[in-house]
Each structure stands twice: as structure tokens, then as C-alpha cells.
Amino acid sequence: MPLDDSANSLLCLKDEGLYCPKGDFYIDPRKSVDRALITHGHSDHARPYMKSYLTSETGRLIVQERVGKDAKVEGIEYGKSLKINDVTVSFHPAGHLLGSSQIRIEHKGFVSCVAGDYKIEFDASCEAFEVVPCHQFITESTFALPVYVWQSPESVFSGINAWWRENQAKGITSVLFAYALGKAQRVLCGIDPSIGPIGVHGSVDIFNRHYLREGYPIPETIRASRDTKENFKGQGIIIAPGSTQNSSWLNQFAPYSLAFASGWMAVRGARRRRALDRGFVLSDHVDWKGILQTIDATGAEHIGATHGYSEALVRWLNEDKGLDAYTI
């Protein structure tokens, strides 16, 4: 049942984004709309200029920070049902980052679930992914190719710790690039703070406060700046967004070794093209095996695939699994 704009469709795709006609709301819309349901606080999902927002209560302040303090942002607890016009909606943990959600929509016994961005492996920095049984499942496909199969997070963090110690022995600072919201906090919860001082870029520090407020184990950090740089020299690790590479801000911490924590480090040549010393494959998106496992667990017969390698995933689901799959 591909998405369409018929009166009987529970979900359809419009210029503004994914729309629920019976509920009269959009999910993660691209353009300004009256009512937006938001899966999580990343900027490609939570955009400004909507008249009203609904997201998980855990993620509410993150979305508020993203879209502006004057925006109308409401939160709802995970698992709580809310009637919106002719449908019932609820938010369920997606495991992508703090407050990230899958959105369940029900009408006359038919259930659709929009997963947003998600992962199913353990993450100490956010709520664990929850399987939502449904008839229709809308899945991301960022890494939906068989080549993308993640190592255990523990082995990745062990590698980061070892790299940090190696740099200490050489008397150079470790700089690890990670997305400021989500990945940075996952790294902070996974590395060994006993190795040395931990610095963070200001953009990471801002989002750390939300995690600390919710009780997540963010270790003690220092905002990295000209005034604090001596704290890290030759001993510390600094977590910063990749946009700081080649910046004057970064140069003040030289000499340093550069690394990136991202699922895209699995792509051949990615580390070399970015002039990095190390690349750590750590993704907050579900891998190939995880996508297939999740689809099976939901029991869904209708699968919509979006973001990334959607065509490859749809072909495999149609031909090998016999499901009704389509791109969005």
C-alpha cells in the first residue's frame, strides 16, 4: 500500500513532508505547517517556523532549543495515547538519541509506525529502542546495504581509549570529531574518563546539559577554549563537531591527532579523504541486519523506506521477503 493522497490513506507524502490526513498533522515536515509531530531534535527533522510542535517529553527541551524559545512545543510521555482528530497517536523510544521517538498512528484497528531515525543496539546515553507491532512500518535506510554491519559499541570504545592512550604516550592531544547532539554524548558515556581530562566544544556542552538533567552518565568535562587549553595539552581528549576541522579554534590545541566517530567511517577512503589519523565506525543509525530484524519483529506487511539506500532495501524486501515494500 504505497503512500498516496486518497481519502482512505492513513499516511501520504506532500511537498511539506509526511502527512496524516485523518489526523491533519505532519511528521518531521520540511516546510511550515500548522501541526508538526517531531521524532527527534536533529536539525533535519526538527525545523523552525511550525505553528505547533508535539514531541516526546524527554526530547521537548532539545526540540525547543532547536526551533527557538518562542515556538509552541508540547511534550508527551512515551507510551501515552493521544487522540488527534480521527486517529490515536503515541510516541515510543527509537534509540537514536535522547528523546528520539517512533510515532505510532492508529485508525480503526490499522496501525502505522513511523520510526524516524533509530538503532537497536545498546546506548548508555538514551532510551532503548522499543519494537512497535504494526501493519505498516516506515523505516529509515541510511545504511541499508549488507556491507553495513556494526561492531559492538564496546569494541569501538575500547579502540578510542587505546588511541587516546597512544597519543598520551606521544605527548599529543586527542581530538575526536562527533556530531554535537547524540553522538558526542554517546561517546562521552562510553570512553574511560580515568585516562585523562575531557574537553568539549561549546556546541557539545550545550546539549550535555539536557543529558545531565535526565540523569545520564556524562562524565566531568571542561569547555575547550583558549583559557582552558593547557588542561588538555598532551594528555586530554576533546570532543568536537567535524565542522571545527581546520578552524582557528582547533589549531590552538596543536599538536593533536584527529579522529572521527561515525558510521560513514565504514566507507572505504572516508578517513583518508578527510585527512584523519583514525576513523571509528560508530553509528546512531540502524545497520542492515538491524533493519531486517526490526521489520520482522514489528510483523508489518507494508514497508515504506526512506533516507539513504531505500531502493536497494525495497528491492530486497519485495523479491526476497515477499513484502509490500516501496520507497518514500
Backbone torsions as a table, in degrees:
resi	resn	phi	psi	omega
1	MET	NA	75.2	177.4
2	PRO	-53.0	151.4	-178.2
3	LEU	-67.7	137.6	175.8
4	ASP	-145.2	179.2	-176.8
5	ASP	-105.9	25.3	179.0
6	SER	-73.8	162.4	-177.8
7	ALA	-65.4	-22.5	-177.1
8	ASN	-91.4	-3.1	-175.4
9	SER	-81.6	135.2	176.8
10	LEU	-78.0	-33.1	178.0
11	LEU	-135.5	144.1	173.7
12	CYS	-147.5	164.1	-177.7
13	LEU	-106.2	125.3	176.5
14	LYS	-121.4	174.2	179.3
15	ASP	-57.0	-33.8	-178.6
16	GLU	-75.1	-22.0	-178.7
17	GLY	137.3	-161.2	-178.1
18	LEU	-73.4	125.4	-170.5
19	TYR	-124.3	142.3	173.5
20	CYS	-110.5	102.4	-176.6
21	PRO	-61.4	-39.8	-176.3
22	LYS	-73.2	-20.7	176.8
23	GLY	-102.7	-15.9	-178.0
24	ASP	56.3	53.8	174.9
25	PHE	-146.7	162.8	176.9
26	TYR	-113.0	154.4	175.1
27	ILE	-112.7	121.0	-178.6
28	ASP	48.1	53.3	-175.4
29	PRO	-66.1	152.2	-179.9
30	ARG	-87.6	-25.5	-178.3
31	LYS	-123.7	168.1	-177.0
32	SER	-63.7	130.9	178.3
33	VAL	-138.6	171.5	-179.0
34	ASP	-74.0	-42.7	-176.9
35	ARG	-134.6	123.2	-178.4
36	ALA	-121.9	127.0	170.3
37	LEU	-97.9	126.1	-169.8
38	ILE	-113.3	127.5	-178.6
39	THR	-75.2	-36.3	179.5
40	HIS	-168.1	175.0	-168.2
41	GLY	-89.0	9.0	174.6
42	HIS	-68.8	149.1	-170.1
43	SER	-67.4	-19.4	177.2
44	ASP	-86.2	2.5	176.7
45	HIS	-123.0	-36.1	179.3
46	ALA	-108.9	100.4	-176.4
47	ARG	-109.9	152.7	-180.0
48	PRO	-74.5	172.8	171.3
49	TYR	78.5	17.7	169.5
50	MET	-85.7	150.2	179.8
51	LYS	-70.0	-34.8	176.5
52	SER	-151.7	152.4	-178.8
53	TYR	-128.0	145.6	170.2
54	LEU	-131.6	128.2	179.1
55	THR	-145.5	-177.6	177.7
56	SER	-67.3	150.5	178.6
57	GLU	-62.0	-37.1	179.4
58	THR	-63.8	-35.5	-177.5
59	GLY	-94.6	1.7	-172.2
60	ARG	-59.1	-48.4	-176.5
61	LEU	-70.0	-28.4	175.2
62	ILE	-67.2	-46.2	177.5
63	VAL	-62.9	-40.9	178.1
64	GLN	-58.1	-43.5	179.1
65	GLU	-64.0	-34.3	-177.6
66	ARG	-73.3	-41.9	-171.4
67	VAL	-98.5	-9.7	176.5
68	GLY	116.8	142.9	-173.9
69	LYS	-66.7	-21.0	-178.9
70	ASP	-90.3	-5.9	-179.3
71	ALA	-72.8	150.7	177.8
72	LYS	-87.8	102.9	-177.8
73	VAL	-120.4	119.2	177.3
74	GLU	-108.3	151.3	178.3
75	GLY	-118.5	153.3	177.4
76	ILE	-135.7	139.7	-179.9
77	GLU	-67.2	147.8	176.0
78	TYR	-56.4	134.9	174.6
79	GLY	85.2	-11.0	-179.8
80	LYS	-80.8	131.5	-178.6
81	SER	-86.3	143.2	179.2
82	LEU	-137.0	128.7	177.5
83	LYS	-84.7	122.7	175.1
84	ILE	-123.3	105.5	-175.2
85	ASN	54.7	-117.6	-174.0
86	ASP	-96.9	8.5	-179.2
87	VAL	-125.8	162.1	174.6
88	THR	-113.2	128.0	-178.4
89	VAL	-119.5	153.8	172.4
90	SER	-152.3	155.4	-178.5
91	PHE	-109.2	139.7	-176.6
92	HIS	-137.5	144.8	-174.5
93	PRO	-56.7	137.3	-179.9
94	ALA	-107.7	-13.2	176.9
95	GLY	72.8	10.8	-176.9
96	HIS	-82.9	-46.6	175.5
97	LEU	-164.6	178.8	-177.5
98	LEU	-55.4	124.7	177.3
99	GLY	80.4	1.7	-178.8
100	SER	-70.0	146.9	-170.9
101	SER	-138.1	149.4	158.7
102	GLN	-94.6	146.0	-179.3
103	ILE	-113.6	117.6	179.8
104	ARG	-94.7	131.8	-179.1
105	ILE	-127.8	127.5	-178.4
106	GLU	-126.1	137.6	176.0
107	HIS	-145.3	116.4	177.8
108	LYS	51.9	43.6	175.4
109	GLY	87.1	-11.5	178.2
110	PHE	-92.2	131.3	-175.0
111	VAL	-118.7	126.8	170.1
112	SER	-111.1	144.6	176.1
113	CYS	-129.6	122.1	176.1
114	VAL	-100.1	111.7	-170.7
115	ALA	-77.7	-22.1	-171.4
116	GLY	62.9	-148.2	172.1
117	ASP	-88.2	138.3	-176.8
118	TYR	-153.6	162.5	168.8
119	LYS	-147.0	157.1	-174.7
120	ILE	-111.7	-7.6	-180.0
121	GLU	-80.7	162.7	-176.8
122	PHE	-64.3	139.9	177.0
123	ASP	-144.7	115.6	-176.9
124	ALA	-70.0	-8.3	-174.5
125	SER	-102.9	7.0	178.4
126	CYS	-159.6	173.2	179.7
127	GLU	-67.3	144.4	-178.6
128	ALA	-72.8	144.2	176.5
129	PHE	-56.5	140.3	179.5
130	GLU	-120.8	125.3	176.7
131	VAL	-68.3	131.4	178.2
132	VAL	-114.2	104.2	177.0
133	PRO	-58.1	135.9	-175.7
134	CYS	-160.4	168.9	175.0
135	HIS	-91.2	-33.8	-178.9
136	GLN	-127.2	127.4	-178.2
137	PHE	-123.2	123.5	177.4
138	ILE	-101.1	110.3	-173.9
139	THR	-112.4	146.3	168.8
140	GLU	-72.2	161.4	178.0
141	SER	-141.0	35.3	-178.2
142	THR	-52.5	-43.6	-178.8
143	PHE	-122.3	42.1	-174.5
144	ALA	-87.0	60.2	171.3
145	LEU	-135.5	146.8	-177.0
146	PRO	-58.9	-20.9	-179.9
147	VAL	-70.1	-20.8	-177.0
148	TYR	-94.9	95.8	175.3
149	VAL	-132.0	118.2	-171.1
150	TRP	-80.6	145.2	168.6
151	GLN	-72.0	167.6	177.3
152	SER	-66.3	143.1	177.8
153	PRO	-57.0	-35.1	-178.6
154	GLU	-60.1	-40.2	-179.8
155	SER	-69.5	-33.4	177.9
156	VAL	-67.6	-46.2	-179.9
157	PHE	-65.0	-34.8	175.9
158	SER	-61.9	-39.0	177.6
159	GLY	-66.7	-39.1	177.9
160	ILE	-64.8	-43.7	179.0
161	ASN	-61.3	-41.9	-179.9
162	ALA	-64.5	-41.9	177.4
163	TRP	-62.1	-42.5	178.3
164	TRP	-60.0	-46.5	179.6
165	ARG	-63.8	-39.5	178.2
166	GLU	-60.4	-42.1	179.2
167	ASN	-66.5	-38.6	175.8
168	GLN	-58.1	-42.4	-179.0
169	ALA	-63.6	-26.8	178.9
170	LYS	-90.9	-6.8	-179.8
171	GLY	75.7	29.6	178.8
172	ILE	-122.2	154.8	-178.5
173	THR	-82.0	143.4	176.5
174	SER	-95.4	128.3	176.6
175	VAL	-121.2	117.1	-178.1
176	LEU	-112.2	117.4	177.2
177	PHE	-81.5	134.7	178.3
178	ALA	-157.0	148.2	178.9
179	TYR	-57.8	138.3	-171.3
180	ALA	-64.4	-30.0	179.3
181	LEU	-113.7	114.7	175.3
182	GLY	105.4	-69.2	-177.4
183	LYS	-66.5	-44.0	-179.4
184	ALA	-59.0	-43.7	-178.6
185	GLN	-70.5	-33.8	175.9
186	ARG	-64.3	-42.4	177.4
187	VAL	-62.6	-45.3	-178.8
188	LEU	-61.1	-35.7	179.0
189	CYS	-77.1	-13.8	-174.5
190	GLY	-105.2	-26.1	-177.7
191	ILE	-80.8	168.3	-177.1
192	ASP	-94.0	105.9	-176.6
193	PRO	-70.1	-11.7	179.4
194	SER	-74.5	-12.3	-177.5
195	ILE	-68.5	-39.9	-177.6
196	GLY	176.6	-175.5	-179.6
197	PRO	-67.4	147.8	-178.4
198	ILE	-118.7	122.6	176.4
199	GLY	-108.6	153.4	177.5
200	VAL	-135.9	147.2	171.8
201	HIS	-67.1	155.4	-178.6
202	GLY	-55.9	-37.0	-179.1
203	SER	-67.1	-32.2	176.1
204	VAL	-71.7	-42.4	-178.8
205	ASP	-58.2	-40.3	-179.8
206	ILE	-58.7	-46.0	-177.9
207	PHE	-78.1	-25.6	176.7
208	ASN	-55.6	-34.5	-176.6
209	ARG	-60.7	-35.4	179.1
210	HIS	-67.4	-39.0	179.6
211	TYR	-68.8	-41.4	177.9
212	LEU	-63.8	-39.0	179.1
213	ARG	-61.0	-34.7	-179.5
214	GLU	-88.4	2.3	174.3
215	GLY	87.0	16.4	179.1
216	TYR	-79.8	149.3	-169.2
217	PRO	-79.6	60.0	173.8
218	ILE	-72.9	122.5	-179.7
219	PRO	-71.1	171.7	177.9
220	GLU	-64.0	130.9	180.0
221	THR	-130.2	163.2	176.7
222	ILE	-123.1	132.8	176.4
223	ARG	-67.7	120.8	-175.1
224	ALA	-76.4	124.9	-177.9
225	SER	-157.7	179.7	177.3
226	ARG	-59.2	-36.0	-176.9
227	ASP	-75.1	-21.9	-175.2
228	THR	-113.5	1.5	-170.5
229	LYS	-60.4	-28.3	-179.4
230	GLU	-66.4	-20.1	178.6
231	ASN	-65.2	-27.9	-172.2
232	PHE	-104.9	-14.0	-169.9
233	LYS	-55.4	112.9	175.9
234	GLY	74.2	-3.2	-175.0
235	GLN	-130.9	-33.0	-169.9
236	GLY	-93.3	175.7	171.9
237	ILE	-123.0	140.7	179.4
238	ILE	-119.8	127.5	177.9
239	ILE	-100.9	123.1	-174.8
240	ALA	-147.5	154.8	175.6
241	PRO	-68.4	152.7	-178.0
242	GLY	-62.2	-20.5	179.6
243	SER	-65.6	-13.4	-179.5
244	THR	-85.2	-6.8	179.0
245	GLN	-60.8	137.8	-179.2
246	ASN	67.5	18.1	179.8
247	SER	-94.3	160.6	175.7
248	SER	-66.1	-31.9	176.7
249	TRP	-59.0	-45.2	-177.9
250	LEU	-69.9	-39.1	-174.1
251	ASN	-60.4	-23.9	-178.4
252	GLN	-69.9	-11.8	-179.4
253	PHE	-100.0	5.4	179.7
254	ALA	-64.4	150.8	-0.6
255	PRO	-77.9	145.7	-177.3
256	TYR	-145.9	164.4	171.5
257	SER	-114.0	134.5	-174.9
258	LEU	-105.0	136.7	175.5
259	ALA	-142.6	162.6	179.0
260	PHE	-132.6	135.4	174.0
261	ALA	-106.1	109.3	-176.3
262	SER	-165.3	150.5	173.1
263	GLY	-62.1	-27.1	-178.8
264	TRP	-70.3	-10.9	174.5
265	MET	-69.8	-9.4	175.0
266	ALA	-77.5	-15.1	-179.6
267	VAL	-76.8	129.6	-177.1
268	ARG	-59.8	129.3	177.4
269	GLY	86.8	-4.6	-176.5
270	ALA	-62.8	-42.6	-179.2
271	ARG	-64.6	-44.5	-178.3
272	ARG	-65.3	-41.3	-179.1
273	ARG	-64.2	-28.0	-179.8
274	ARG	-95.1	5.8	178.2
275	ALA	57.4	47.4	179.9
276	LEU	-104.0	150.7	175.6
277	ASP	-79.9	-34.6	179.6
278	ARG	-142.6	152.6	173.1
279	GLY	-130.5	127.4	-179.9
280	PHE	-111.5	121.9	-176.5
281	VAL	-81.8	99.1	-180.0
282	LEU	-139.9	109.9	-175.2
283	SER	-116.0	145.4	172.6
284	ASP	-98.4	13.6	173.7
285	HIS	-111.0	149.8	-179.4
286	VAL	-66.5	144.0	178.2
287	ASP	-90.8	-177.6	-175.7
288	TRP	-57.5	-50.3	-178.9
289	LYS	-63.7	-37.3	-179.6
290	GLY	-66.0	-37.3	177.4
291	ILE	-62.2	-48.1	-178.4
292	LEU	-65.1	-40.6	178.8
293	GLN	-62.7	-41.4	-178.5
294	THR	-68.4	-43.4	178.8
295	ILE	-59.2	-44.8	177.8
296	ASP	-60.6	-42.7	-175.7
297	ALA	-67.4	-32.2	-179.6
298	THR	-72.1	-25.3	-175.8
299	GLY	76.5	8.5	-176.7
300	ALA	-68.9	141.2	175.8
301	GLU	-101.3	-18.1	-179.0
302	HIS	-115.8	120.1	-174.1
303	ILE	-123.7	120.4	172.0
304	GLY	-101.4	132.8	-178.3
305	ALA	-116.1	133.5	-178.3
306	THR	-140.3	162.0	178.0
307	HIS	61.1	115.8	171.2
308	GLY	92.4	-133.6	-173.3
309	TYR	-87.8	54.0	-174.4
310	SER	-67.6	-38.3	-177.6
311	GLU	-65.7	-40.4	178.7
312	ALA	-64.9	-41.8	179.3
313	LEU	-65.0	-44.9	-179.3
314	VAL	-61.7	-43.0	179.3
315	ARG	-59.7	-44.3	-178.6
316	TRP	-66.5	-42.7	-178.7
317	LEU	-66.1	-37.3	178.9
318	ASN	-70.5	-47.6	-171.5
319	GLU	-82.9	-37.1	-175.0
320	ASP	-99.4	-29.4	-177.3
321	LYS	-106.3	-13.1	179.0
322	GLY	68.7	26.1	179.6
323	LEU	-93.1	162.9	174.5
324	ASP	-88.2	91.7	-175.3
325	ALA	-116.2	149.5	-175.9
326	TYR	-158.5	154.8	177.6
327	THR	-85.5	154.5	177.9
328	ILE	-120.7	NA	NA
